[in-house]
């Protein structure tokens, strides 16, 4: 698979968003977030990962 410059930039943006979402979960855990708060953050991670699956 060869990506165009635009596609590569989009991929990099989506990977950055996924990393930030994962970091949010870690920070929230350290800050004592509730299960409901962590569930919302985990959903963001799942949604970001699912979006990356569309590359196939």
PDB file of N, CA, C, O and CB in Angstrom:
ATOM      1  N   UNK A   1       0.842  -1.167   0.000  1.00  0.00           N
ATOM      2  CA  UNK A   1       0.000   0.000   0.000  1.00  0.00           C
ATOM      3  C   UNK A   1       0.894   1.238   0.000  1.00  0.00           C
ATOM      4  O   UNK A   1       1.813   1.345   0.811  1.00  0.00           O
ATOM      5  CB  UNK A   1      -0.962  -0.006   1.215  1.00  0.00           C
ATOM      6  N   UNK A   2       0.626   2.147  -0.890  1.00  0.00           N
ATOM      7  CA  UNK A   2       1.347   3.407  -0.961  1.00  0.00           C
ATOM      8  C   UNK A   2       0.372   4.523  -0.615  1.00  0.00           C
ATOM      9  O   UNK A   2      -0.711   4.612  -1.192  1.00  0.00           O
ATOM     10  CB  UNK A   2       1.985   3.624  -2.373  1.00  0.00           C
ATOM     11  N   UNK A   3       0.762   5.374   0.330  1.00  0.00           N
ATOM     12  CA  UNK A   3      -0.092   6.467   0.750  1.00  0.00           C
ATOM     13  C   UNK A   3       0.343   7.768   0.101  1.00  0.00           C
ATOM     14  O   UNK A   3       1.534   8.031  -0.069  1.00  0.00           O
ATOM     15  CB  UNK A   3      -0.081   6.602   2.264  1.00  0.00           C
ATOM     16  N   UNK A   4      -0.631   8.567  -0.254  1.00  0.00           N
ATOM     17  CA  UNK A   4      -0.320   9.904  -0.752  1.00  0.00           C
ATOM     18  C   UNK A   4       0.116  10.772   0.422  1.00  0.00           C
ATOM     19  O   UNK A   4      -0.029  10.378   1.579  1.00  0.00           O
ATOM     20  CB  UNK A   4      -1.545  10.534  -1.487  1.00  0.00           C
ATOM     21  N   UNK A   5       0.640  11.934   0.129  1.00  0.00           N
ATOM     22  CA  UNK A   5       1.049  12.865   1.176  1.00  0.00           C
ATOM     23  C   UNK A   5      -0.131  13.231   2.062  1.00  0.00           C
ATOM     24  O   UNK A   5       0.011  13.313   3.282  1.00  0.00           O
ATOM     25  CB  UNK A   5       1.661  14.128   0.563  1.00  0.00           C
ATOM     26  N   UNK A   6      -1.282  13.449   1.466  1.00  0.00           N
ATOM     27  CA  UNK A   6      -2.488  13.794   2.215  1.00  0.00           C
ATOM     28  C   UNK A   6      -2.925  12.639   3.103  1.00  0.00           C
ATOM     29  O   UNK A   6      -3.270  12.844   4.267  1.00  0.00           O
ATOM     30  CB  UNK A   6      -3.619  14.181   1.260  1.00  0.00           C
ATOM     31  N   UNK A   7      -2.911  11.428   2.561  1.00  0.00           N
ATOM     32  CA  UNK A   7      -3.298  10.253   3.339  1.00  0.00           C
ATOM     33  C   UNK A   7      -2.339  10.015   4.499  1.00  0.00           C
ATOM     34  O   UNK A   7      -2.763   9.635   5.590  1.00  0.00           O
ATOM     35  CB  UNK A   7      -3.349   9.017   2.443  1.00  0.00           C
ATOM     36  N   UNK A   8      -1.048  10.238   4.267  1.00  0.00           N
ATOM     37  CA  UNK A   8      -0.065  10.063   5.322  1.00  0.00           C
ATOM     38  C   UNK A   8      -0.282  11.092   6.429  1.00  0.00           C
ATOM     39  O   UNK A   8      -0.206  10.754   7.611  1.00  0.00           O
ATOM     40  CB  UNK A   8       1.356  10.177   4.755  1.00  0.00           C
ATOM     41  N   UNK A   9      -0.546  12.323   6.062  1.00  0.00           N
ATOM     42  CA  UNK A   9      -0.809  13.368   7.060  1.00  0.00           C
ATOM     43  C   UNK A   9      -2.053  13.027   7.868  1.00  0.00           C
ATOM     44  O   UNK A   9      -2.075  13.222   9.083  1.00  0.00           O
ATOM     45  CB  UNK A   9      -0.976  14.745   6.381  1.00  0.00           C
ATOM     46  N   UNK A  10      -3.088  12.519   7.205  1.00  0.00           N
ATOM     47  CA  UNK A  10      -4.309  12.117   7.903  1.00  0.00           C
ATOM     48  C   UNK A  10      -4.020  10.976   8.874  1.00  0.00           C
ATOM     49  O   UNK A  10      -4.506  10.985  10.005  1.00  0.00           O
ATOM     50  CB  UNK A  10      -5.396  11.697   6.894  1.00  0.00           C
ATOM     51  N   UNK A  11      -3.246  10.011   8.447  1.00  0.00           N
ATOM     52  CA  UNK A  11      -2.878   8.886   9.306  1.00  0.00           C
ATOM     53  C   UNK A  11      -2.104   9.377  10.522  1.00  0.00           C
ATOM     54  O   UNK A  11      -2.370   8.945  11.644  1.00  0.00           O
ATOM     55  CB  UNK A  11      -2.045   7.855   8.523  1.00  0.00           C
ATOM     56  N   UNK A  12      -1.162  10.264  10.310  1.00  0.00           N
ATOM     57  CA  UNK A  12      -0.380  10.794  11.423  1.00  0.00           C
ATOM     58  C   UNK A  12      -1.277  11.542  12.409  1.00  0.00           C
ATOM     59  O   UNK A  12      -1.099  11.421  13.621  1.00  0.00           O
ATOM     60  CB  UNK A  12       0.728  11.721  10.905  1.00  0.00           C
ATOM     61  N   UNK A  13      -2.223  12.301  11.906  1.00  0.00           N
ATOM     62  CA  UNK A  13      -3.161  13.020  12.771  1.00  0.00           C
ATOM     63  C   UNK A  13      -3.997  12.045  13.601  1.00  0.00           C
ATOM     64  O   UNK A  13      -4.192  12.248  14.799  1.00  0.00           O
ATOM     65  CB  UNK A  13      -4.081  13.923  11.932  1.00  0.00           C
ATOM     66  N   UNK A  14      -4.484  10.995  12.958  1.00  0.00           N
ATOM     67  CA  UNK A  14      -5.320  10.024  13.660  1.00  0.00           C
ATOM     68  C   UNK A  14      -4.523   9.244  14.701  1.00  0.00           C
ATOM     69  O   UNK A  14      -5.039   8.933  15.774  1.00  0.00           O
ATOM     70  CB  UNK A  14      -5.957   9.061  12.665  1.00  0.00           C
ATOM     71  N   UNK A  15      -3.265   8.926  14.389  1.00  0.00           N
ATOM     72  CA  UNK A  15      -2.412   8.252  15.368  1.00  0.00           C
ATOM     73  C   UNK A  15      -2.121   9.161  16.556  1.00  0.00           C
ATOM     74  O   UNK A  15      -2.087   8.697  17.696  1.00  0.00           O
ATOM     75  CB  UNK A  15      -1.101   7.801  14.716  1.00  0.00           C
ATOM     76  N   UNK A  16      -1.913  10.441  16.303  1.00  0.00           N
ATOM     77  CA  UNK A  16      -1.695  11.403  17.376  1.00  0.00           C
ATOM     78  C   UNK A  16      -2.930  11.483  18.275  1.00  0.00           C
ATOM     79  O   UNK A  16      -2.806  11.506  19.499  1.00  0.00           O
ATOM     80  CB  UNK A  16      -1.357  12.792  16.796  1.00  0.00           C
ATOM     81  N   UNK A  17      -4.106  11.525  17.678  1.00  0.00           N
ATOM     82  CA  UNK A  17      -5.349  11.568  18.446  1.00  0.00           C
ATOM     83  C   UNK A  17      -5.503  10.314  19.296  1.00  0.00           C
ATOM     84  O   UNK A  17      -5.940  10.387  20.445  1.00  0.00           O
ATOM     85  CB  UNK A  17      -6.555  11.723  17.512  1.00  0.00           C
ATOM     86  N   UNK A  18      -5.146   9.171  18.737  1.00  0.00           N
ATOM     87  CA  UNK A  18      -5.236   7.913  19.481  1.00  0.00           C
ATOM     88  C   UNK A  18      -4.269   7.913  20.656  1.00  0.00           C
ATOM     89  O   UNK A  18      -4.632   7.497  21.756  1.00  0.00           O
ATOM     90  CB  UNK A  18      -4.949   6.718  18.558  1.00  0.00           C
ATOM     91  N   UNK A  19      -3.049   8.371  20.436  1.00  0.00           N
ATOM     92  CA  UNK A  19      -2.075   8.444  21.526  1.00  0.00           C
ATOM     93  C   UNK A  19      -2.550   9.381  22.623  1.00  0.00           C
ATOM     94  O   UNK A  19      -2.430   9.071  23.808  1.00  0.00           O
ATOM     95  CB  UNK A  19      -0.716   8.903  20.999  1.00  0.00           C
ATOM     96  N   UNK A  20      -3.087  10.520  22.230  1.00  0.00           N
ATOM     97  CA  UNK A  20      -3.586  11.477  23.226  1.00  0.00           C
ATOM     98  C   UNK A  20      -4.737  10.878  24.030  1.00  0.00           C
ATOM     99  O   UNK A  20      -4.822  11.085  25.240  1.00  0.00           O
ATOM    100  CB  UNK A  20      -4.042  12.779  22.541  1.00  0.00           C
ATOM    101  N   UNK A  21      -5.611  10.148  23.371  1.00  0.00           N
ATOM    102  CA  UNK A  21      -6.729   9.513  24.073  1.00  0.00           C
ATOM    103  C   UNK A  21      -6.223   8.486  25.074  1.00  0.00           C
ATOM    104  O   UNK A  21      -6.748   8.388  26.183  1.00  0.00           O
ATOM    105  CB  UNK A  21      -7.687   8.849  23.074  1.00  0.00           C
ATOM    106  N   UNK A  22      -5.208   7.721  24.691  1.00  0.00           N
ATOM    107  CA  UNK A  22      -4.630   6.732  25.608  1.00  0.00           C
ATOM    108  C   UNK A  22      -3.960   7.430  26.790  1.00  0.00           C
ATOM    109  O   UNK A  22      -4.074   6.972  27.927  1.00  0.00           O
ATOM    110  CB  UNK A  22      -3.611   5.833  24.870  1.00  0.00           C
ATOM    111  N   UNK A  23      -3.269   8.525  26.528  1.00  0.00           N
ATOM    112  CA  UNK A  23      -2.641   9.282  27.609  1.00  0.00           C
ATOM    113  C   UNK A  23      -3.697   9.849  28.553  1.00  0.00           C
ATOM    114  O   UNK A  23      -3.482   9.901  29.764  1.00  0.00           O
ATOM    115  CB  UNK A  23      -1.773  10.416  27.040  1.00  0.00           C
ATOM    116  N   UNK A  24      -4.831  10.273  28.009  1.00  0.00           N
ATOM    117  CA  UNK A  24      -5.919  10.776  28.847  1.00  0.00           C
ATOM    118  C   UNK A  24      -6.403   9.715  29.824  1.00  0.00           C
ATOM    119  O   UNK A  24      -6.713  10.019  30.976  1.00  0.00           O
ATOM    120  CB  UNK A  24      -7.080  11.253  27.980  1.00  0.00           C
ATOM    121  N   UNK A  25      -6.469   8.469  29.364  1.00  0.00           N
ATOM    122  CA  UNK A  25      -6.881   7.366  30.241  1.00  0.00           C
ATOM    123  C   UNK A  25      -5.863   7.194  31.373  1.00  0.00           C
ATOM    124  O   UNK A  25      -6.237   7.049  32.536  1.00  0.00           O
ATOM    125  CB  UNK A  25      -7.027   6.040  29.433  1.00  0.00           C
ATOM    126  N   UNK A  26      -4.592   7.210  31.024  1.00  0.00           N
ATOM    127  CA  UNK A  26      -3.558   7.045  32.051  1.00  0.00           C
ATOM    128  C   UNK A  26      -3.598   8.176  33.078  1.00  0.00           C
ATOM    129  O   UNK A  26      -3.523   7.928  34.281  1.00  0.00           O
ATOM    130  CB  UNK A  26      -2.174   6.983  31.402  1.00  0.00           C
ATOM    131  N   UNK A  27      -3.716   9.404  32.608  1.00  0.00           N
ATOM    132  CA  UNK A  27      -3.764  10.553  33.511  1.00  0.00           C
ATOM    133  C   UNK A  27      -4.997  10.477  34.406  1.00  0.00           C
ATOM    134  O   UNK A  27      -4.918  10.721  35.610  1.00  0.00           O
ATOM    135  CB  UNK A  27      -3.763  11.870  32.712  1.00  0.00           C
ATOM    136  N   UNK A  28      -6.130  10.139  33.809  1.00  0.00           N
ATOM    137  CA  UNK A  28      -7.366  10.041  34.590  1.00  0.00           C
ATOM    138  C   UNK A  28      -7.249   8.960  35.656  1.00  0.00           C
ATOM    139  O   UNK A  28      -7.735   9.135  36.774  1.00  0.00           O
ATOM    140  CB  UNK A  28      -8.561   9.747  33.672  1.00  0.00           C
ATOM    141  N   UNK A  29      -6.612   7.852  35.322  1.00  0.00           N
ATOM    142  CA  UNK A  29      -6.413   6.773  36.286  1.00  0.00           C
ATOM    143  C   UNK A  29      -5.575   7.253  37.461  1.00  0.00           C
ATOM    144  O   UNK A  29      -5.894   6.990  38.620  1.00  0.00           O
ATOM    145  CB  UNK A  29      -5.744   5.567  35.616  1.00  0.00           C
ATOM    146  N   UNK A  30      -4.489   7.966  37.137  1.00  0.00           N
ATOM    147  CA  UNK A  30      -3.616   8.498  38.188  1.00  0.00           C
ATOM    148  C   UNK A  30      -4.352   9.522  39.053  1.00  0.00           C
ATOM    149  O   UNK A  30      -4.064   9.654  40.243  1.00  0.00           O
ATOM    150  CB  UNK A  30      -2.362   9.138  37.569  1.00  0.00           C
ATOM    151  N   UNK A  31      -5.291  10.239  38.463  1.00  0.00           N
ATOM    152  CA  UNK A  31      -6.037  11.271  39.185  1.00  0.00           C
ATOM    153  C   UNK A  31      -7.259  10.725  39.922  1.00  0.00           C
ATOM    154  O   UNK A  31      -8.001  11.486  40.544  1.00  0.00           O
ATOM    155  CB  UNK A  31      -6.473  12.345  38.224  1.00  0.00           C
ATOM    156  N   UNK A  32      -7.468   9.406  39.854  1.00  0.00           N
ATOM    157  CA  UNK A  32      -8.565   8.784  40.590  1.00  0.00           C
ATOM    158  C   UNK A  32      -9.924   8.910  39.917  1.00  0.00           C
ATOM    159  O   UNK A  32     -10.943   9.032  40.597  1.00  0.00           O
ATOM    160  CB  UNK A  32      -8.643   9.375  41.946  1.00  0.00           C
ATOM    161  N   UNK A  33      -9.947   8.882  38.602  1.00  0.00           N
ATOM    162  CA  UNK A  33     -11.209   8.975  37.864  1.00  0.00           C
ATOM    163  C   UNK A  33     -12.148   7.838  38.236  1.00  0.00           C
ATOM    164  O   UNK A  33     -11.719   6.750  38.620  1.00  0.00           O
ATOM    165  CB  UNK A  33     -10.950   8.965  36.357  1.00  0.00           C
ATOM    166  N   UNK A  34     -13.420   8.116  38.112  1.00  0.00           N
ATOM    167  CA  UNK A  34     -14.427   7.086  38.386  1.00  0.00           C
ATOM    168  C   UNK A  34     -14.482   6.095  37.221  1.00  0.00           C
ATOM    169  O   UNK A  34     -13.936   6.340  36.146  1.00  0.00           O
ATOM    170  CB  UNK A  34     -15.827   7.730  38.622  1.00  0.00           C
ATOM    171  N   UNK A  35     -15.141   4.993  37.462  1.00  0.00           N
ATOM    172  CA  UNK A  35     -15.306   3.982  36.413  1.00  0.00           C
ATOM    173  C   UNK A  35     -16.048   4.564  35.218  1.00  0.00           C
ATOM    174  O   UNK A  35     -15.702   4.269  34.074  1.00  0.00           O
ATOM    175  CB  UNK A  35     -16.057   2.755  36.957  1.00  0.00           C
ATOM    176  N   UNK A  36     -17.058   5.381  35.467  1.00  0.00           N
ATOM    177  CA  UNK A  36     -17.811   5.993  34.361  1.00  0.00           C
ATOM    178  C   UNK A  36     -16.925   6.921  33.539  1.00  0.00           C
ATOM    179  O   UNK A  36     -16.999   6.926  32.310  1.00  0.00           O
ATOM    180  CB  UNK A  36     -19.023   6.771  34.902  1.00  0.00           C
ATOM    181  N   UNK A  37     -16.092   7.702  34.211  1.00  0.00           N
ATOM    182  CA  UNK A  37     -15.184   8.606  33.502  1.00  0.00           C
ATOM    183  C   UNK A  37     -14.182   7.825  32.664  1.00  0.00           C
ATOM    184  O   UNK A  37     -13.898   8.194  31.524  1.00  0.00           O
ATOM    185  CB  UNK A  37     -14.447   9.512  34.493  1.00  0.00           C
ATOM    186  N   UNK A  38     -13.651   6.753  33.225  1.00  0.00           N
ATOM    187  CA  UNK A  38     -12.704   5.920  32.492  1.00  0.00           C
ATOM    188  C   UNK A  38     -13.373   5.231  31.313  1.00  0.00           C
ATOM    189  O   UNK A  38     -12.756   5.049  30.263  1.00  0.00           O
ATOM    190  CB  UNK A  38     -12.083   4.884  33.419  1.00  0.00           C
ATOM    191  N   UNK A  39     -14.630   4.847  31.482  1.00  0.00           N
ATOM    192  CA  UNK A  39     -15.366   4.207  30.398  1.00  0.00           C
ATOM    193  C   UNK A  39     -15.490   5.158  29.201  1.00  0.00           C
ATOM    194  O   UNK A  39     -15.316   4.745  28.055  1.00  0.00           O
ATOM    195  CB  UNK A  39     -16.763   3.763  30.882  1.00  0.00           C
ATOM    196  N   UNK A  40     -15.787   6.415  29.472  1.00  0.00           N
ATOM    197  CA  UNK A  40     -15.906   7.416  28.402  1.00  0.00           C
ATOM    198  C   UNK A  40     -14.563   7.580  27.675  1.00  0.00           C
ATOM    199  O   UNK A  40     -14.506   7.620  26.446  1.00  0.00           O
ATOM    200  CB  UNK A  40     -16.378   8.785  28.981  1.00  0.00           C
ATOM    201  N   UNK A  41     -13.501   7.671  28.455  1.00  0.00           N
ATOM    202  CA  UNK A  41     -12.175   7.822  27.855  1.00  0.00           C
ATOM    203  C   UNK A  41     -11.772   6.581  27.063  1.00  0.00           C
ATOM    204  O   UNK A  41     -11.197   6.688  25.979  1.00  0.00           O
ATOM    205  CB  UNK A  41     -11.135   8.108  28.937  1.00  0.00           C
ATOM    206  N   UNK A  42     -12.075   5.409  27.607  1.00  0.00           N
ATOM    207  CA  UNK A  42     -11.761   4.169  26.896  1.00  0.00           C
ATOM    208  C   UNK A  42     -12.535   4.082  25.581  1.00  0.00           C
ATOM    209  O   UNK A  42     -12.022   3.552  24.595  1.00  0.00           O
ATOM    210  CB  UNK A  42     -12.078   2.949  27.778  1.00  0.00           C
ATOM    211  N   UNK A  43     -13.743   4.590  25.560  1.00  0.00           N
ATOM    212  CA  UNK A  43     -14.528   4.609  24.319  1.00  0.00           C
ATOM    213  C   UNK A  43     -13.847   5.475  23.267  1.00  0.00           C
ATOM    214  O   UNK A  43     -13.883   5.150  22.080  1.00  0.00           O
ATOM    215  CB  UNK A  43     -15.956   5.125  24.586  1.00  0.00           C
ATOM    216  N   UNK A  44     -13.229   6.570  23.690  1.00  0.00           N
ATOM    217  CA  UNK A  44     -12.488   7.414  22.737  1.00  0.00           C
ATOM    218  C   UNK A  44     -11.314   6.655  22.137  1.00  0.00           C
ATOM    219  O   UNK A  44     -11.034   6.775  20.944  1.00  0.00           O
ATOM    220  CB  UNK A  44     -11.986   8.696  23.426  1.00  0.00           C
ATOM    221  N   UNK A  45     -10.628   5.876  22.964  1.00  0.00           N
ATOM    222  CA  UNK A  45      -9.515   5.073  22.463  1.00  0.00           C
ATOM    223  C   UNK A  45     -10.037   4.040  21.466  1.00  0.00           C
ATOM    224  O   UNK A  45      -9.470   3.859  20.388  1.00  0.00           O
ATOM    225  CB  UNK A  45      -8.766   4.376  23.632  1.00  0.00           C
ATOM    226  N   UNK A  46     -11.128   3.365  21.843  1.00  0.00           N
ATOM    227  CA  UNK A  46     -11.701   2.347  20.950  1.00  0.00           C
ATOM    228  C   UNK A  46     -12.117   2.961  19.624  1.00  0.00           C
ATOM    229  O   UNK A  46     -11.840   2.398  18.565  1.00  0.00           O
ATOM    230  CB  UNK A  46     -12.908   1.663  21.612  1.00  0.00           C
ATOM    231  N   UNK A  47     -12.774   4.100  19.671  1.00  0.00           N
ATOM    232  CA  UNK A  47     -13.238   4.753  18.443  1.00  0.00           C
ATOM    233  C   UNK A  47     -12.059   5.167  17.566  1.00  0.00           C
ATOM    234  O   UNK A  47     -12.115   5.050  16.341  1.00  0.00           O
ATOM    235  CB  UNK A  47     -14.101   5.982  18.781  1.00  0.00           C
ATOM    236  N   UNK A  48     -10.998   5.647  18.198  1.00  0.00           N
ATOM    237  CA  UNK A  48      -9.810   6.028  17.425  1.00  0.00           C
ATOM    238  C   UNK A  48      -9.151   4.832  16.760  1.00  0.00           C
ATOM    239  O   UNK A  48      -8.735   4.903  15.603  1.00  0.00           O
ATOM    240  CB  UNK A  48      -8.805   6.727  18.321  1.00  0.00           C
ATOM    241  N   UNK A  49      -9.061   3.742  17.493  1.00  0.00           N
ATOM    242  CA  UNK A  49      -8.467   2.525  16.927  1.00  0.00           C
ATOM    243  C   UNK A  49      -9.340   1.971  15.809  1.00  0.00           C
ATOM    244  O   UNK A  49      -8.830   1.520  14.783  1.00  0.00           O
ATOM    245  CB  UNK A  49      -8.268   1.459  18.020  1.00  0.00           C
ATOM    246  N   UNK A  50     -10.646   2.004  16.005  1.00  0.00           N
ATOM    247  CA  UNK A  50     -11.550   1.501  14.975  1.00  0.00           C
ATOM    248  C   UNK A  50     -11.417   2.322  13.700  1.00  0.00           C
ATOM    249  O   UNK A  50     -11.461   1.779  12.595  1.00  0.00           O
ATOM    250  CB  UNK A  50     -13.003   1.524  15.473  1.00  0.00           C
ATOM    251  N   UNK A  51     -11.255   3.636  13.858  1.00  0.00           N
ATOM    252  CA  UNK A  51     -11.067   4.497  12.692  1.00  0.00           C
ATOM    253  C   UNK A  51      -9.815   4.150  11.913  1.00  0.00           C
ATOM    254  O   UNK A  51      -9.794   4.272  10.689  1.00  0.00           O
ATOM    255  CB  UNK A  51     -11.011   5.939  13.117  1.00  0.00           C
ATOM    256  N   UNK A  52      -8.777   3.722  12.602  1.00  0.00           N
ATOM    257  CA  UNK A  52      -7.541   3.340  11.934  1.00  0.00           C
ATOM    258  C   UNK A  52      -7.698   2.031  11.171  1.00  0.00           C
ATOM    259  O   UNK A  52      -6.973   1.797  10.203  1.00  0.00           O
ATOM    260  CB  UNK A  52      -6.414   3.220  12.947  1.00  0.00           C
ATOM    261  N   UNK A  53      -8.613   1.186  11.576  1.00  0.00           N
ATOM    262  CA  UNK A  53      -8.848  -0.080  10.876  1.00  0.00           C
ATOM    263  C   UNK A  53      -9.354   0.153   9.452  1.00  0.00           C
ATOM    264  O   UNK A  53      -9.215  -0.716   8.591  1.00  0.00           O
ATOM    265  CB  UNK A  53      -9.853  -0.936  11.654  1.00  0.00           C
ATOM    266  N   UNK A  54      -9.925   1.297   9.212  1.00  0.00           N
ATOM    267  CA  UNK A  54     -10.484   1.581   7.875  1.00  0.00           C
ATOM    268  C   UNK A  54      -9.410   1.742   6.818  1.00  0.00           C
ATOM    269  O   UNK A  54      -9.736   1.934   5.647  1.00  0.00           O
ATOM    270  CB  UNK A  54     -11.333   2.837   7.917  1.00  0.00           C
ATOM    271  N   UNK A  55      -8.150   1.672   7.185  1.00  0.00           N
ATOM    272  CA  UNK A  55      -7.067   1.806   6.218  1.00  0.00           C
ATOM    273  C   UNK A  55      -6.987   0.605   5.289  1.00  0.00           C
ATOM    274  O   UNK A  55      -6.429   0.701   4.196  1.00  0.00           O
ATOM    275  CB  UNK A  55      -5.745   1.990   6.936  1.00  0.00           C
ATOM    276  N   UNK A  56      -7.528  -0.495   5.703  1.00  0.00           N
ATOM    277  CA  UNK A  56      -7.424  -1.711   4.887  1.00  0.00           C
ATOM    278  C   UNK A  56      -8.153  -1.601   3.588  1.00  0.00           C
ATOM    279  O   UNK A  56      -8.154  -2.546   2.799  1.00  0.00           O
ATOM    280  CB  UNK A  56      -7.944  -2.886   5.636  1.00  0.00           C
TER     281      UNK A  56
END
